[in-house]
């Protein structure tokens, strides 16, 4: 197995390599500054938009397409 040969050549164990890999993966995902919501996406907010209860999005889309294409 390639991982065992790699570990042997680095004088370490497969478990240590795996642990380091997971440490790197989890650190990069929690420290990632790109997880913040950009101002552009924040501008898409629906604040102030009143959507009636029971509004059928699919029906509204179908009606809009019918109006546009028929």
Buried (B, 14 or more C-beta within 10 A) or exposed (E): EEEEEEBEEEEEEEEEBEEEEEEEEEEEEEEEEEEEEEEEEEEEEEEEEEEEEEEEEEEEEEEEEEEEEE
